[in-house]
Structures are given as C-alpha cells and as structure tokens.
Amino acid sequence: MPRAGQMGTASVGRLTDRIGVGLLVRTFPPKLVDRVIADCGRTEQRSRLLPARTVLYYVLAMCLFSAESYREVARLLAHGLDWSDQSPGAHWMPTTAAISRARAKLGSEPLKALFAAVARPRAPGARGGRRDGHLRWRAHALDAVVFGVPDSPENRGQFGPPVAGGPAQSAYPQVRLLTLSNWGTGVTSATFGPRAVATSTLAERLLVGLKSSDLVLLCDCLTGRDPWPSVWGADRHLLWRAPSQTYLPVLSTLPDGSCLTEIPAAGRMAGAAGFPARLITGAARETGGLLTTALDPMASPVGPLAELHRERTAFGFCLRELGGQTPEAPGVVLRSRSPEGVEQELWAYLLIHHAVRSVLSRAEPPSPPPGAIGLP
C-alpha cells in the first residue's frame, strides 16, 4: 500500500526500480558504507535482521521511493540488492516497527558522514572548477528547498507550527534546506533549519568558507522577498536574476554594454548607503536582466555570465524535482516524526541527489580547451 496521500507505482518489481537501488550500491559501495558506519560507532555487535549497512541503504531507498509504504520500500530494496549481488536474505521482510527502531538506532550521523565523504568539490581546473581565460571565477549555485514534516510535538518544537495563510500555507511544519553546489560535483555542502529562520542566516553558514575567486549564483527564491542581498553579499561575488518591474538607476555604462547601478540597502533604511552592483540587461528571460556584484567587466564578461546563469537555472531544478518540491512550498512530506529522523531523511535526499549527479556528470562532454566560453 502507498503512503497516505501518495499514489503507488503502477507496477511492482520493475527493472527501473532495481536499477535505482543498483545506482545507490554503485555510488555508495558496501565497503565505504561499512567504514562510515564504523567511524560513527554504529556497527552492530551481533547478527541482526537489520544490520546497520542495510538500514542505511533502506533510508536511501525510502527517499528514492518516497511515495511507497515502509513495507513496499523494503520489498523494492530487497529485489534491488539481490539484483546487485548484495542480497539481504531470501526471507528478508522486516516489520514497520522493526524498521522504525533500526532507523532510530542508526541515527543521522552516518548519513551525514557519508555525504561528507563523497561530496567534495573538484580541484580548480577540473570540470566545475575555475574557468580559464574568459571567466576567472569558480562557480557555485546556492539553492533552497522547503520540505514539510509530520505535525508531531517534537517536530513542532524544533521546526515551529504549520504555516498559515499566504502562498506557502501548509498543514505541516516546514524545514528549509539550503545547498551549495558546483557543476562538476553537485551539492558540496548543506544546512537546514526551521522555515522561520531567515534565509540569509542559513546562507551565511555555507558562504563563510568561500574565497574571493568564487562566484555564487543565487536561486530566485533567495532574492524574492528581499531582492537585495546587501547584508550577506558584501565582499562576495554574487549573480542573480534582477526583479522585474523594479527601477534601477544607471550610474554609468561599461564598455561591454552592462551598467553600474545602485540597489537599496537591506530593509530600505532611510539614509542608508546604496549597494553597488552591475546590471546586465536582456540576459534573463521575463525579467529586466541579471545583477552581479562582480563589477569588473574584464574579469567577468557579459556573455559568459549570462550563459552561466542559463545553465545554473536548469541545474537548480534537479534537487527540487527529486522530491516534487517548489522553492517556497513543500511537496513530498517527510516521514519522520522526530527531528533526528528528519535530519536523517534530509541527508538521504542529498545523497540521492549526489548519486543522480554522478551519473549525469559522467555523461557530460569533455571539458572545452582553455579560453573557451563553455563551462569547464
């Protein structure tokens, strides 16, 4: 039976389901999973129906098959592991209560550690690293996605009550996940918190370690309500879509056709100094263009910046589509009724995203020669 409010799959035992589990085993091989579990002190002391390695794969499968019930996920996982020569046993079919206990015993730390082990940025010069010639930045994408969580007392205490009224109205408490990604690796770091926490506060946790050679492309939902990231944009190179129907003064026109402008300080405080930015007109469809804090047109020409933003727009949908999400409203509601379980699921979704990106990156064409405009 599917989960309440979800539709089950049209057929069972499909080859695509087995391939999905096989992808998880290939991306996160058993030796790596066992090492991470041992490092976190979660290795079981005696033989069990649900050893820690199988439970970790189960949590990943639970997010991969998010519409299915606990028992159906277990069945799909068993078929997939058998297909991948990692069979948990011919009669392996744990109860829902046993699965819940095993998940609680595993906790979120092994999944977080597994993410840290595989989600490492590539070195400059590799695909997704620094550009040569036309654009001198190492590009990153900052994305946000909102998940609903079950309305339990524990989740309310951690994430707040359901959001009432407005476009983000929900019957569930909500958690916002922020991710920092690059094109070659996918998500390299992540943080999350209650939806009531300011997005800029969460963003600071991810941007604090970036260097002056990094360029961060912002998801539209990060600049929707407060379109001027002047609080956390100081001394950082940012690129984002300019709000439509907003007046921006032209202070001067640069040789490449872009313009220097000034955007209001955060909160539009009376008498506050404006925030310098560069406006690239006609570079983003359905808006007035792009805004960037990279002011030097020689270091960041218009063409590469516009192309980078177009590619970033397509890239940013990957994580949200994985869980049926939109930037500001929850799609699939997580299963866990405790904050620890919610964190476990969030790391699992990020690991699935990494597995998908690993397949896509292997299918991408080789890097262009030095001086080319395309992404490295």
Order of alpha helices (4+ residues) and beta strands (2+ residues): alpha-alpha-alpha-alpha-alpha-alpha-beta-alpha-beta-beta-alpha-beta-beta-beta-beta-beta-beta-alpha-alpha
